[in-house]
Amino acid sequence: SFPTRRSSDLEALSIFYKEELTQTIDLNSIHHIHFFLEKVRRGKDSDRIHPRMQIYTSRTNRVLHIKLSIDNYLLLKAYFSHKHFKVTDEYNLSF
């Protein structure tokens, strides 16, 4: 899931699942991005912590909810922050 350029020079976020393009979001349509934590229990003693990202095109219209690797979380957070998108980050790396 990384921003790409289309032939018309408009930036878009291309979403891939198992190497297949599943969704394209025009970056100009994004209202805000929300990063947060979701814990998943696996077995008795293990907790896996997954960063999640939601993208909204308005205050309440969510167009994407996706699980991220920590590397992709860091890259996408840096990209959207650098491009001055409204970013809410409730994910904390110091777990």
C-alpha positions as CSV (number, residue, x, y, z in Angstrom):
1,S,0.0,0.0,0.0
2,F,2.0,2.9,-1.2
3,P,1.2,6.2,-3.0
4,T,1.8,6.0,-6.7
5,R,1.4,8.4,-9.7
6,R,-1.1,7.8,-12.4
7,S,-0.6,8.9,-16.0
8,S,-2.6,12.0,-15.3
9,D,-0.1,13.0,-12.6
10,L,-2.7,12.7,-9.9
11,E,-1.4,10.9,-6.8
12,A,-3.2,7.9,-5.7
13,L,-2.9,5.3,-2.9
14,S,-2.9,1.8,-4.5
15,I,-3.9,-1.0,-2.2
16,F,-2.6,-4.5,-3.1
17,Y,-3.6,-7.9,-1.6
18,K,-1.6,-10.9,-2.5
19,E,0.1,-8.9,-5.3
20,E,-3.3,-8.0,-6.9
21,L,-4.5,-4.4,-7.0
22,T,-7.8,-4.3,-5.0
23,Q,-8.4,-0.5,-4.5
24,T,-7.2,2.9,-5.6
25,I,-7.8,6.0,-3.5
26,D,-7.3,9.5,-5.0
27,L,-5.1,11.3,-2.4
28,N,-7.1,14.5,-3.1
29,S,-10.2,12.8,-1.7
30,I,-8.7,11.9,1.6
31,H,-10.1,13.8,4.6
32,H,-8.0,12.2,7.3
33,I,-6.1,9.1,8.3
34,H,-6.4,7.2,11.6
35,F,-3.7,4.8,12.9
36,F,-4.5,2.7,15.9
37,L,-3.6,-0.5,17.8
38,E,-5.4,-3.8,17.7
39,K,-4.3,-6.6,20.0
40,V,-4.8,-10.2,18.8
41,R,-4.6,-13.1,21.3
42,R,-2.9,-16.2,20.0
43,G,-2.7,-19.0,22.6
44,K,-2.4,-18.6,26.3
45,D,0.6,-16.2,26.7
46,S,1.2,-14.6,23.4
47,D,-0.2,-11.2,22.3
48,R,0.5,-10.0,18.8
49,I,0.1,-6.3,18.2
50,H,-1.0,-5.1,14.8
51,P,-1.0,-1.5,13.7
52,R,-4.2,-0.6,11.7
53,M,-4.9,2.2,9.4
54,Q,-8.3,3.7,8.4
55,I,-8.7,6.2,5.6
56,Y,-11.7,8.6,5.5
57,T,-13.0,10.7,2.6
58,S,-15.2,12.7,5.0
59,R,-15.5,13.0,8.7
60,T,-17.5,9.7,8.9
61,N,-17.1,8.0,5.5
62,R,-14.4,5.3,6.0
63,V,-13.1,3.9,2.7
64,L,-10.3,1.7,4.0
65,H,-9.5,-0.4,7.1
66,I,-6.3,-2.3,6.8
67,K,-3.8,-4.2,9.0
68,L,-0.2,-3.0,8.5
69,S,3.3,-4.3,9.2
70,I,5.2,-2.0,11.6
71,D,7.5,-1.1,8.7
72,N,4.5,0.0,6.5
73,Y,3.0,1.8,9.4
74,L,6.2,3.9,9.9
75,L,6.5,4.6,6.1
76,L,2.8,5.5,5.6
77,K,2.7,7.7,8.8
78,A,5.8,9.5,7.6
79,Y,4.5,10.0,4.1
80,F,1.0,11.3,5.1
81,S,2.6,13.5,7.8
82,H,5.1,14.9,5.3
83,K,2.3,15.6,2.8
84,H,0.3,17.5,5.6
85,F,-2.7,15.2,5.8
86,K,-4.7,15.2,9.0
87,V,-3.3,12.2,10.8
88,T,-4.6,10.8,14.1
89,D,-2.1,8.3,15.6
90,E,-3.2,6.2,18.5
91,Y,-0.7,3.5,17.8
92,N,2.3,3.5,20.2
93,L,5.5,1.6,19.3
94,S,6.6,1.4,23.0
95,F,4.4,-1.6,23.8
